[in-house]
Amino acid sequence: MNKKEVANIRKQFKLDHDLLNIYDILNVYITKETNEIYHWERLPFELVDREKQELYMGNFKKLLTGELDQKLFELRFQEAAEEPAQVLLHQALVSGDSEEWQDLMLMLVERMLTDAKYERDMVVTFVRGQYYLPTKARNDEAEESEKNEVFAHPFILCGVNSTEKQRKTLLFDYVEREFKYNVIVDPIIKLSTPEQGFLYPSVTDNYSDVNHILYCTGKSNFPDPHFVEQVLNGERSVTALEERAIFEDIVKEVAGEQLDSATIAQVYEEINRVIEINEETKEEEPPKLDYKDLERVLNASGVEDVTTEKVERAFETIVDNKNYEMKATSVMPKYTSKSIKIETKVATISVSPQDLRYVKQVNFQGKRCIMIEVDEDVAIEGFTLSTETLL
């Protein structure tokens, strides 16, 4: 599943969209004290108050928002699972009976409660429905455009939301003309910040893929292992943060621990070029780097003594697989944060990857210093910093 496919689905989650039908909604309330289902409620979505429908739609869009491999993970189902979640989900997907779908979703909630303890009361929301995606144009001369031909995709969407107690407040009553102490015991369901959830089935090349599920987490690079492996029976996926660490370890294994800033900047420029070419050619699959690609990147960046055998050995040492492929977007700093951070005891400096070449570590009067090349006066708190000449 690529980001374009996710975006096409996400943008349909708004009221009265002609390419989206939601049939049923099931809400399940879990109490932290007992770790049990306290209450559940299933309704046809069309019978839900419109104001509530808008809140739910916002929750669903938020759930499907984020970068792939950071907040959204396409998971393959485990083949050796004893009671496969895939079978349960597929049965629920094809069922035309609302009560059967409801019972299967409650079984999934019971799996969530096994060997798990929640710090707050939780609300699990399920919806089932159907959305439509345009088919791919078969050729440039086709009479019908992509928008004129669509495929229907039945789906199940799940969102897990925490709750919080309302704050005690002091109110002024205009009628009675008095100040009142207001206590509301009803908890607030935090629909604007979903904890996690999933969309089943996933989509591959605009076709439903029942062998994959899209897992969504509210915290970037921190999927819930219990939910992924025990509830969904999904195979663990490498996060962008983990893949960046793998990339760094492989480069250190090949080039050594120390690199100058110009070389580091060139490495990122070479990888960014791979990403740009992929975007220009409108490839739907994200660009990946294998050991041959990394060898070319390091050689083009001026790293010395880089050989195929050395890079292959580094892949085998770090990930135990010389054929491992890293997503180029994951290893680029701009995809894990807005800039590269240079951290010292004195200060933390943020620099964009393309400007890293202007940063150097130098030895001045026996002390290691960071030198940043600039082409204009530097201002600090409104004052222009004076220029000193170092001998």
N, C-alpha and C positions, 0 to 999 in steps of 0.2 A: 504494500500500500504506500503510495507516495503522497506528498503534501498537497498536490493538486486534487487528488481524489478525496482527501480529508476535507479540504476547503469546499469542494462541491457539495459534500454531504452537510457540513456545518452550516453553510449559508441557507439551507432549506429549513432549518429549525426556526421558523417564525410563523406566527398565526396566519391562517388563510393562504398559505403557500400552496400553489396548485400542483406542486410535485412532491407533496408530503401528506400522508394520511397516518394519523395515530389513532389506534383503535381502543386500547385499554391502558390504564395506568394503575399500578399497584404500589402503595406506600406501606412500608413495614417499619414499626417503631421498636427499637431495641433499647432496653434499660441497662446501664452500666452496672448497677448493683447486682442484678440477677443474671446478667449476660443472657437474657432470654427475650423472645418476642413478646412484647407487651400488648401490641395491637397491630392489626393490619386492615387495609381497606382497598378494595378494588372497585373501580368505576370506569364506565365508558368515558374516554377523554372528552367527548363532545358535551358530556353532562357536567364537567368541571366548570366552575365559575371562570369567566374570561380573565379576570384579574389573576387568578391562580394559574391559568394556562400560560399567561405571559411570564410569570415567575418561573414556571417549569421550563419554558422554552429558553429563558436566559440561562438556567442551570445546565441544560443540555449543550448549549453553544459553548459555555465556559468549559464544560467537561471535554469537549472536542477541540479545545484551543491549546496550542503549544507546538513546540518543535518535535519532530520525530526523533526517537532515541533519547529524548530528554524528558518530555511529559507524555508522549504518546509512543506506545511500543506495540508493534505487530508481533504477536506470539504464535508459534507453532504449538499444537497440542502434544503433550507427552504420549508416546506410543504405548508405554507400559503401565499406564494408570489403571488401578483396580476398578474404580467406579468412574469412568471417564466423564468429565464435565461436558465434553463435546457431544456425547450421546444425549445427555439431558438437555443441552441447549438446542440441539438440532430437533429433538422431539418437540420442544416448546415452540421452535420456529415454524414448524410445518403444521402444528396443531391448529385446527379451526375452532377449538373449544376454549372459551375464555377461562372456565373453571380448571381445566387441565393445565393450561398455561400458568395460571395462578398457583396451583399446587406444585408445579415444577420449579417455579421461582422461589417459593417458600422453602423447598428442599435445598435450593442454592444458598439461601440465607442461613439455614441450619449448618451448612458447611462453613460459612463465614464465622459462626459462633464456636466451632470446634477448635480447641487449642488456641483460642484468641481471647484477649481481654481488652475491652475498650475503656478509655479514660473518661469518655463522655457518653451521654445518650446519643444514639445514632439513628438516622433515618435512611433506609434503603429504598430507592425509587426505581421501579421498572416500568418501561413502556414497550409496547409492541406495535408495530405498524409497517408501513411500506413507503419507501422513497423511490424516486426515479432519477436515473443518471443518463445523460446522452451517450449514445453509442459512438464508437470511433468512426470517423469518416473513412470509408473504404478507399477512396482515391480523390484526387483534387477535382476530378470532373464529375463527381457524384452530384446528382440533381438535388438530393435532399441533404440539408446541412445537418450537423451534429444535433442541433436543437430540435430538429423535426422528427427525430427517431430516438426514443428513449426505452430503456429497459427497467422493469420493476424489480425492486430489491426488498423482500421482506426482511425485517430486522428486529432485534431486541436490544434495547439500550438500558444500561443500569448506572445509576449514580448513587454514591455513598456520601452522605452529608452528616456532619457533626451538629450538635446543638449547643446553645449557651443560654444561661439564665439571663433574664432581663434585669437591668439595673434598677435599684430603688431610686425613686425620683420624688421631688417636691413639686406639686402642682398648685396653680391658683384657679379656683372656681369662680368664674365671672358671675354666675347666678347667685351663689350663696355668699360671694365676696369673702372668701376665706382661703387660707393656705391648707393644702391637704397632702398628707403623706401617702404616696401611691406605691403599692406593692403588687406586682403581677407575677404570678407563679408559673405561668405558661412559658415553656422554653421557646427560644427562637431557633428555627431550622436555618442553618447557614447555607442557603441555596447559591449564594454568590461565590462561595469558595468550596466547591466539591473536593472531598478528600481523595476519592478514586472512583473507578467504575470501568465499564467496558462497552464496546459495540460489537455485536455478533450478527452475522459473520463479517469478516474483513472483506476488502475489495481488491482484486488484482486485475489490472487492465480493464477496469470498468465492469468486471463480472464478480458476482458474489463468490467468496472463497470460504467454504464451510470448514476448511482445514486450518484456518487462522482466525484469531480474534484480536481486536484492537483494544489493548489495555490502556487506561488513562490514569495518571497519577497527578495529584494536586501539587506535589513537591518535586521540582525538577531533579532528575538524576537519582531519585530515591523511590523506585517502585517497591511496593510492599511484597516481600518474598512469600509470606503466608498466603496472601490473596492470589498472587500469580501462580504459585506452585501447588498449593493445597486446595484452593477454591476453584480455580480455573483449570488446573492441571496443565498450565502452560510451561514451555521450556524457558528457562531463564534467558533474558536478553541482555546484551552488553549495553550499558548506557554510554552516552557521548562522553561523559566525564571519565569513565573507565577506559574508553577507547583512546582518548587523548593521553592518558597515562601509559597505555601500551605503546603508543607512537613514540612518546618521549623516551621510554626505556629502550626501544629498539634503536632509535637514533643514537642514544648514549652508548649502546653496545657496539655500534659501528664506528661512530666518530669520536667517542670519548666523552668525558664529563664536561669539558670546557670548549665552548665555541664563541667566536667573537660575534658582536651584534650584527655586523654586515652579513655574515653567513647565515645566522638565524633568520634575519629578515628575508634573505634570498630564498631560504627553504620555504617560508610561508608564501612568498610571491609565486614560486613554482607550483605549489599546491593550489593556490588561488587561481592560477591560470588553468589548471585542470577543471576546476569548478566552473569557471567562466566559459570554457569551451563546451562543457556539458550543457550549460544554459543556452548558449548560442545555437547549438544543434537541437535544442528542445528535447533532449533525452529525458524520459520520464523516470528512469531508474537513477538514483543518486550515484555520482562518480565514486569509484573505490580505488584504493591503492594496494597493490600486492607487492611482493618483494622486488619485482622488476621495475615497477613504477617508482618505488622508493629509491632504488639504486639510481635511476635516472635523475630524480629530484636532487639527491645528494651530490651526484657528479656535477649537475648543472649549477649547484650552489657553491661549488668550489671546495667541497670536503675532500681531503686527500685520502689516497689509498682505499677507495671504495671499490670492492669487487662483488660479483654476483655471489660467490661462495661466502663472503663475509656477511652479506645481507641475509642470505638464506639461513646461515647459522644463527644470526641474531633473532630471526623470526622463530626458529625452533627453540632457542634458549628462553625467549620471553613468553611465547604463547604455545609452544610445543606443536607448531604447525607451520611449515614453511609456506603453505598455500593460503594462509589466513589473509583476508582482505579487510582493510579499514575504510570506513566511509570518510572521504576527503572532508566533508563538511564537519565531521566530528572532531577532527584533529586541528582544525583551524581555530585560533583563539577567539575570533569574532563570533564563533558559533557557541562557545562556552561562556563567554562574557563579552562585554563591549570593548574591552581592551586588555592588553597584557599588563599585569601588575609586577612591578619591580619592588620587592619588599626588603627593607633594611631596618636596623634598629632605630635609625633616626627618622625615616619617613617611608611612605609607600607612594610610589610614582606610577601613574597609569599612562601607558603609551599605546597608540594604535599600532597594529602589526606593521603597516607600511612605513611608520616613522621610527621603527626600532633601530634602523641603520644609523640614526643620528645620536644614539646613546652608546657610550663607551665606558669601560672600567679602566681607569688609569692609576698609575702610581705617582703620587705627588708628595714630596718631602717625606718619603718612607711610609706614607699612608695610602690605602686604597680609596679611591674616590670615583664617583659617577660623574661623567662629563656629558652634557647634552648640548649638541650643536644647535644654535638658533640663528635666524636671520633677521630678528627684530629685537627691539628693547623688551626686557622682561619687567612686568609690573607686579608688585606685591602690595596688596591692600591699598591700591591707588598710587603707590610710590614707584618710580622707575628705578630699577636696580642699577647701581653704578657698575661700570665695566672695569675689571682688574686684569692686568697683564701678568701672566705667570711665567717666570723664568726657569 
